[in-house]
């Protein structure tokens, strides 16, 4: 499993690596949060509420990962468009 497998970056490879790593952590955290919630259902309302708190935290981690991936994608798209424009100007001159 490799999150954001279609993304590539020449200028921001470290941010892309961090985004992928954060996505894996977020997925694992989300699965653990759901399992903890399911396990604590018979225990009572208090333990159930304490387990449910972890689900929004996992979603926030996944959103942060997506934001980092979007930044990498925007930058790579901008770099590619700039490279095409520079090459067109060299051929015209």
KOLKE-762020 format. One record per residue (C-alpha): residue in one letter; residue number from 1; x negated, y, z. Coordinates in Angstrom, 3 decimals, m for minus. Layout:
<rec><code>a</code><pos>NUM</pos><u>X</u><v>Y</v><w>Z</w></rec>
...
This chain:
<rec><code>x</code><pos>1</pos><u>0.000</u><v>0.000</v><w>0.000</w></rec>
<rec><code>x</code><pos>2</pos><u>m1.496</u><v>3.282</v><w>m1.112</w></rec>
<rec><code>x</code><pos>3</pos><u>0.680</u><v>6.354</v><w>m0.578</w></rec>
<rec><code>x</code><pos>4</pos><u>0.555</u><v>9.013</v><w>m3.293</w></rec>
<rec><code>x</code><pos>5</pos><u>m1.240</u><v>6.628</v><w>m5.662</w></rec>
<rec><code>x</code><pos>6</pos><u>m0.468</u><v>8.825</v><w>m8.688</w></rec>
<rec><code>x</code><pos>7</pos><u>m2.191</u><v>11.883</v><w>m7.186</w></rec>
<rec><code>x</code><pos>8</pos><u>m5.784</u><v>12.686</v><w>m8.055</w></rec>
<rec><code>x</code><pos>9</pos><u>m7.860</u><v>15.709</v><w>m7.187</w></rec>
<rec><code>x</code><pos>10</pos><u>m11.282</u><v>16.992</v><w>m8.113</w></rec>
<rec><code>x</code><pos>11</pos><u>m11.303</u><v>19.941</v><w>m5.721</w></rec>
<rec><code>x</code><pos>12</pos><u>m9.356</u><v>18.615</v><w>m2.725</w></rec>
<rec><code>x</code><pos>13</pos><u>m10.224</u><v>14.918</v><w>m2.320</w></rec>
<rec><code>x</code><pos>14</pos><u>m10.591</u><v>15.222</v><w>1.459</w></rec>
<rec><code>x</code><pos>15</pos><u>m7.106</u><v>16.729</v><w>1.844</w></rec>
<rec><code>x</code><pos>16</pos><u>m5.687</u><v>13.954</v><w>m0.340</w></rec>
<rec><code>x</code><pos>17</pos><u>m7.442</u><v>11.349</v><w>1.828</w></rec>
<rec><code>x</code><pos>18</pos><u>m6.031</u><v>12.968</v><w>4.971</w></rec>
<rec><code>x</code><pos>19</pos><u>m2.544</u><v>13.068</v><w>3.403</w></rec>
<rec><code>x</code><pos>20</pos><u>m2.740</u><v>9.355</v><w>2.577</w></rec>
<rec><code>x</code><pos>21</pos><u>m4.047</u><v>8.487</v><w>6.034</w></rec>
<rec><code>x</code><pos>22</pos><u>m1.345</u><v>10.592</v><w>7.687</w></rec>
<rec><code>x</code><pos>23</pos><u>1.338</u><v>8.911</v><w>5.556</w></rec>
<rec><code>x</code><pos>24</pos><u>0.208</u><v>5.468</v><w>6.672</w></rec>
<rec><code>x</code><pos>25</pos><u>0.157</u><v>6.591</v><w>10.306</w></rec>
<rec><code>x</code><pos>26</pos><u>3.622</u><v>8.133</v><w>9.895</w></rec>
<rec><code>x</code><pos>27</pos><u>5.056</u><v>4.954</v><w>8.390</w></rec>
<rec><code>x</code><pos>28</pos><u>3.592</u><v>2.803</v><w>11.156</w></rec>
<rec><code>x</code><pos>29</pos><u>4.784</u><v>5.279</v><w>13.792</w></rec>
<rec><code>x</code><pos>30</pos><u>8.281</u><v>5.268</v><w>12.271</w></rec>
<rec><code>x</code><pos>31</pos><u>8.463</u><v>1.459</v><w>12.275</w></rec>
<rec><code>x</code><pos>32</pos><u>7.245</u><v>1.310</v><w>15.880</w></rec>
<rec><code>x</code><pos>33</pos><u>9.788</u><v>3.970</v><w>16.896</w></rec>
<rec><code>x</code><pos>34</pos><u>12.648</u><v>2.043</v><w>15.310</w></rec>
<rec><code>x</code><pos>35</pos><u>11.515</u><v>m1.213</v><w>16.923</w></rec>
<rec><code>x</code><pos>36</pos><u>11.183</u><v>0.479</v><w>20.312</w></rec>
<rec><code>x</code><pos>37</pos><u>14.677</u><v>1.897</v><w>19.945</w></rec>
<rec><code>x</code><pos>38</pos><u>16.114</u><v>m1.494</v><w>19.049</w></rec>
<rec><code>x</code><pos>39</pos><u>14.327</u><v>m3.184</v><w>21.940</w></rec>
<rec><code>x</code><pos>40</pos><u>15.567</u><v>m0.651</v><w>24.493</w></rec>
<rec><code>x</code><pos>41</pos><u>19.242</u><v>m0.759</v><w>23.448</w></rec>
<rec><code>x</code><pos>42</pos><u>20.186</u><v>m3.335</v><w>26.118</w></rec>
<rec><code>x</code><pos>43</pos><u>18.204</u><v>m1.477</v><w>28.818</w></rec>
<rec><code>x</code><pos>44</pos><u>20.531</u><v>1.478</v><w>29.107</w></rec>
<rec><code>x</code><pos>45</pos><u>21.097</u><v>5.024</v><w>27.945</w></rec>
<rec><code>x</code><pos>46</pos><u>18.084</u><v>6.578</v><w>29.658</w></rec>
<rec><code>x</code><pos>47</pos><u>15.506</u><v>4.291</v><w>28.083</w></rec>
<rec><code>x</code><pos>48</pos><u>17.323</u><v>4.439</v><w>24.756</w></rec>
<rec><code>x</code><pos>49</pos><u>17.115</u><v>8.242</v><w>24.670</w></rec>
<rec><code>x</code><pos>50</pos><u>13.421</u><v>8.145</v><w>25.518</w></rec>
<rec><code>x</code><pos>51</pos><u>12.809</u><v>5.736</v><w>22.621</w></rec>
<rec><code>x</code><pos>52</pos><u>14.911</u><v>7.749</v><w>20.137</w></rec>
<rec><code>x</code><pos>53</pos><u>12.689</u><v>10.797</v><w>20.737</w></rec>
<rec><code>x</code><pos>54</pos><u>9.879</u><v>9.146</v><w>18.769</w></rec>
<rec><code>x</code><pos>55</pos><u>11.868</u><v>8.948</v><w>15.507</w></rec>
<rec><code>x</code><pos>56</pos><u>11.853</u><v>12.737</v><w>14.851</w></rec>
<rec><code>x</code><pos>57</pos><u>8.157</u><v>12.810</v><w>15.719</w></rec>
<rec><code>x</code><pos>58</pos><u>7.492</u><v>10.142</v><w>13.073</w></rec>
<rec><code>x</code><pos>59</pos><u>9.534</u><v>12.095</v><w>10.532</w></rec>
<rec><code>x</code><pos>60</pos><u>7.514</u><v>15.248</v><w>11.260</w></rec>
<rec><code>x</code><pos>61</pos><u>4.272</u><v>13.325</v><w>10.654</w></rec>
<rec><code>x</code><pos>62</pos><u>5.624</u><v>12.098</v><w>7.311</w></rec>
<rec><code>x</code><pos>63</pos><u>6.718</u><v>15.633</v><w>6.365</w></rec>
<rec><code>x</code><pos>64</pos><u>3.249</u><v>16.974</v><w>7.149</w></rec>
<rec><code>x</code><pos>65</pos><u>1.751</u><v>14.284</v><w>4.939</w></rec>
<rec><code>x</code><pos>66</pos><u>4.114</u><v>15.228</v><w>2.120</w></rec>
<rec><code>x</code><pos>67</pos><u>3.227</u><v>18.899</v><w>2.510</w></rec>
<rec><code>x</code><pos>68</pos><u>m0.485</u><v>18.113</v><w>2.205</w></rec>
<rec><code>x</code><pos>69</pos><u>0.176</u><v>15.968</v><w>m0.869</w></rec>
<rec><code>x</code><pos>70</pos><u>2.220</u><v>18.784</v><w>m2.423</w></rec>
<rec><code>x</code><pos>71</pos><u>m0.645</u><v>21.229</v><w>m1.884</w></rec>
<rec><code>x</code><pos>72</pos><u>m3.037</u><v>18.822</v><w>m3.607</w></rec>
<rec><code>x</code><pos>73</pos><u>m0.590</u><v>18.350</v><w>m6.467</w></rec>
<rec><code>x</code><pos>74</pos><u>m0.073</u><v>22.096</v><w>m6.994</w></rec>
<rec><code>x</code><pos>75</pos><u>m3.810</u><v>22.744</v><w>m6.945</w></rec>
<rec><code>x</code><pos>76</pos><u>m4.581</u><v>19.937</v><w>m9.399</w></rec>
<rec><code>x</code><pos>77</pos><u>m1.836</u><v>21.091</v><w>m11.758</w></rec>
<rec><code>x</code><pos>78</pos><u>m3.161</u><v>24.656</v><w>m11.625</w></rec>
<rec><code>x</code><pos>79</pos><u>m6.732</u><v>23.429</v><w>m12.239</w></rec>
<rec><code>x</code><pos>80</pos><u>m5.654</u><v>21.413</v><w>m15.282</w></rec>
<rec><code>x</code><pos>81</pos><u>m3.703</u><v>24.322</v><w>m16.783</w></rec>
<rec><code>x</code><pos>82</pos><u>m6.662</u><v>26.658</v><w>m16.223</w></rec>
<rec><code>x</code><pos>83</pos><u>m9.040</u><v>24.191</v><w>m17.863</w></rec>
<rec><code>x</code><pos>84</pos><u>m6.782</u><v>23.962</v><w>m20.928</w></rec>
<rec><code>x</code><pos>85</pos><u>m6.578</u><v>27.767</v><w>m21.215</w></rec>
<rec><code>x</code><pos>86</pos><u>m10.353</u><v>28.135</v><w>m20.910</w></rec>
<rec><code>x</code><pos>87</pos><u>m10.925</u><v>25.507</v><w>m23.603</w></rec>
<rec><code>x</code><pos>88</pos><u>m8.427</u><v>27.221</v><w>m25.917</w></rec>
<rec><code>x</code><pos>89</pos><u>m10.195</u><v>30.559</v><w>m25.453</w></rec>
<rec><code>x</code><pos>90</pos><u>m13.577</u><v>28.982</v><w>m26.265</w></rec>
<rec><code>x</code><pos>91</pos><u>m12.250</u><v>27.544</v><w>m29.519</w></rec>
<rec><code>x</code><pos>92</pos><u>m10.682</u><v>30.858</v><w>m30.549</w></rec>
<rec><code>x</code><pos>93</pos><u>m13.848</u><v>32.903</v><w>m29.952</w></rec>
